[in-house]
Every structure is written in structure tokens, then in C-alpha cells.
Amino acid sequence: MLRLFLVLVAVCLVTSLNVSVNPQQSAKVGDASVVLYCSYTNVPDDVTSEVVEWRKKSDGGAVLLASRFKTGLVQVNDQRFSIINEASLKISDVVAEDAGEYTCTARYAEGADRTESSGTTKLTVSVTSQDATAAAEPTNKPGDQSSTPGDASTLKYCTRLMFLLTFISLILSR
């Protein structure tokens, strides 16, 4: 029974939704574009809904910039933003105000169970060529990635499953 329990814990940890982003990225004012890398893994094939959202932190909270739905539909609040490669955010015509903290969130639903995971990246925008030299090298592709595992709903699902199997085991052992 202990072996079954450990296998279930391992399966639950492996199958939780994970989002990966580069922790820092840089661009220069006037660049044609910059891509904030994001990817996610461990989404079951039979999910009923799937959404990727990009938000930028601001004084009033987080502003929704773009969303991509399972159907392929992409909604943007500004034509300079687009989602490419399923989850990465492309910012066109870079301006100084683009600097800041961005969060990529992926979530899906299977019936009543919902799972969500997110990762945050910081974009530095250089104004002059001297600032650009001092800034970190652009990391517009996968590299040094940070990852945030799925939220408590994944753990809740796994906990329910383990509780059920423990209960069945107790009944069968009588």
C-alpha cells in the first residue's frame, strides 16, 4: 500500500501544470519587437477549456494584455501585443513604458476541477545605446528559466485520489 501511495504522489507531482518563463529580459526603445518567452507543460488532452493570459503589473493591479484560448482565438487589448508559439508574448514597437513585470498564466478546466500556474518575468527597456550596453543580454528564447508549479487545485485533486485509494485499501484489508 505504501508503494501505491508513493507512486500516486509521484504521478501527481509529475502531472501538475507547469509554466516556464525567462526571469529577466531586455530590449531597447525603438526595437521592432521583443518576445517574452513562456511555455507550459502537463495539460491533459481532454481538457474542457484552456487559457493563456499575459498581464503587466501596474499601480492599480495587473492589466490584461492578451489571452489565447484552446480554440486558437487570441484577444489583445493593444495591437502591439500578440501571443506567438502558443504562449509567448510579442511586444512590437518597443517603448520605454513597456519596461516592467509581466506574468504569464496558463489554466485549464476538467469538469469542475480547475488548475492554474504562472511565471513572472521582468522586462528592462534601455533608452540610449549606452544604457543598452550596460543592460543584460536579451534572453528572448528558452534558457535560464523559472518555473512555478500548479496551484493548490492540483494538490487537492491528488489528495482526493489518495484519500479514496486509502479508503478502498482499508475496506479491502478487512
Sequence and secondary structure as in RCSB ss.txt:
>XXXX:A:sequence
MLRLFLVLVAVCLVTSLNVSVNPQQSAKVGDASVVLYCSYTNVPDDVTSEVVEWRKKSDGGAVLLASRFKTGLVQ
VNDQRFSIINEASLKISDVVAEDAGEYTCTARYAEGADRTESSGTTKLTVSVTSQDATAAAEPTNKPGDQSSTPG
DASTLKYCTRLMFLLTFISLILSR
>XXXX:A:secstr
 HHHHHHHHHHHHHTS EEEE SEEEEETT SEEEE EEEE   TT SEEEEEEEEEETTEEEEEEEEETTS EE
ESSTTEEEETTTEEEEES  GGG EEEEEEEEEEETTEEEEEEEEEEEEEESSHHHHHHS     SSSS EEEE 
 HHHHHHHHHHHHHHHHHHHHHT 
